[in-house]
Amino acid sequence: MAAYAAAARAASPAFAGFSAVRGKTLHTQNFAGGKPESPACTSCHGNDPRGAGRTPAGKVVEAMALSASPARYTDPAKVEKWFKRNCNEVLGRECTPLEKGDWLTLMLGQ
């Protein structure tokens, strides 16, 4: 989280911290820039981060909430890999450091 905070601060000197509320908005909002079958994070991850999700191909996706998948966020390289892939599929672009930190704040608090 410290690396995302430093990057968010570098992008915007007005950065005042991450927000689970903004993270929830990001998680549930529909976007038009990504793949049509995945317009929102909830398309695969579901509305409840504590429950498993499913990809359009039917593959099970482990719960995103830290309380349900404690080992999910222990490898920063894996976290970044999945952000890159999923942000491009849903948003049609990479997520900003602020978006990543907000989304992680939501998931780490679940």
C-alpha positions in Angstrom: 0.0 0.0 0.0 2.9 2.4 0.7 4.1 2.1 -2.9 0.6 2.9 -4.2 0.3 5.8 -1.8 3.7 7.2 -2.9 2.6 6.9 -6.6 -0.8 8.5 -5.9 1.0 11.4 -4.1 3.4 11.8 -7.0 0.4 11.9 -9.4 -1.5 14.4 -7.3 -0.1 16.5 -4.5 -3.6 16.8 -3.1 -3.7 13.0 -2.4 -5.1 12.6 1.2 -5.4 8.9 1.5 -7.3 5.9 0.1 -11.0 5.4 0.4 -13.0 2.2 0.7 -16.0 4.1 -0.5 -14.2 5.0 -3.7 -13.0 1.4 -3.9 -16.5 0.1 -3.7 -17.6 2.5 -6.5 -14.8 1.3 -8.7 -15.7 -2.4 -7.9 -19.4 -2.0 -8.8 -19.3 0.6 -11.5 -19.9 -0.4 -15.2 -17.2 0.8 -17.7 -17.5 1.0 -21.5 -13.8 0.9 -22.3 -13.0 -2.8 -21.6 -14.4 -6.1 -22.8 -18.1 -6.2 -23.3 -18.4 -9.4 -21.2 -16.7 -7.8 -18.3 -18.0 -4.2 -17.9 -17.4 -4.2 -14.1 -15.3 -6.0 -11.5 -18.5 -7.6 -10.3 -18.9 -9.3 -13.7 -16.4 -11.9 -12.4 -15.9 -11.2 -8.8 -19.5 -10.7 -7.8 -21.1 -8.1 -5.5 -19.9 -9.7 -2.3 -16.1 -9.7 -2.1 -16.3 -12.4 0.6 -17.8 -14.9 -1.9 -16.3 -16.7 -4.8 -16.9 -15.4 -8.3 -16.9 -16.9 -11.8 -15.3 -15.8 -15.1 -17.4 -15.6 -18.3 -15.7 -19.0 -19.2 -17.1 -20.5 -16.0 -13.8 -20.7 -14.0 -14.2 -20.1 -10.3 -12.5 -17.0 -8.9 -11.5 -17.1 -5.2 -13.1 -14.5 -2.9 -11.4 -11.1 -3.0 -11.9 -10.1 0.6 -8.8 -10.5 2.8 -11.0 -12.2 5.5 -11.9 -14.9 3.0 -8.6 -15.3 1.2 -5.8 -14.2 3.6 -2.9 -15.2 1.3 -4.3 -13.3 -1.8 -2.4 -10.1 -1.3 0.9 -11.4 0.1 2.8 -11.2 -3.2 3.0 -7.7 -4.6 4.1 -8.9 -8.1 1.0 -11.1 -8.3 -1.2 -8.2 -7.1 0.2 -6.0 -9.8 -0.1 -8.7 -12.5 -3.8 -9.1 -11.7 -4.4 -5.3 -11.6 -2.8 -5.0 -15.0 -4.9 -7.8 -16.5 -8.2 -7.0 -14.9 -8.0 -3.2 -15.2 -7.4 -3.5 -19.0 -10.3 -6.0 -19.3 -12.8 -4.0 -17.3 -11.7 -0.3 -17.8 -9.8 -0.7 -21.1 -6.8 0.9 -19.5 -4.4 0.4 -16.5 -5.8 1.5 -13.2 -4.2 4.5 -11.5 -2.4 4.2 -8.2 -5.3 5.9 -6.5 -7.8 3.4 -8.0 -5.5 0.5 -7.0 -5.2 1.8 -3.4 -8.9 2.5 -3.1 -9.8 -0.9 -4.3 -7.3 -2.6 -2.1 -8.5 -0.6 0.9 -12.0 -2.0 0.3 -10.8 -5.6 0.0 -8.4 -5.4 2.9 -11.2 -4.1 5.1 -13.6 -6.9 4.2 
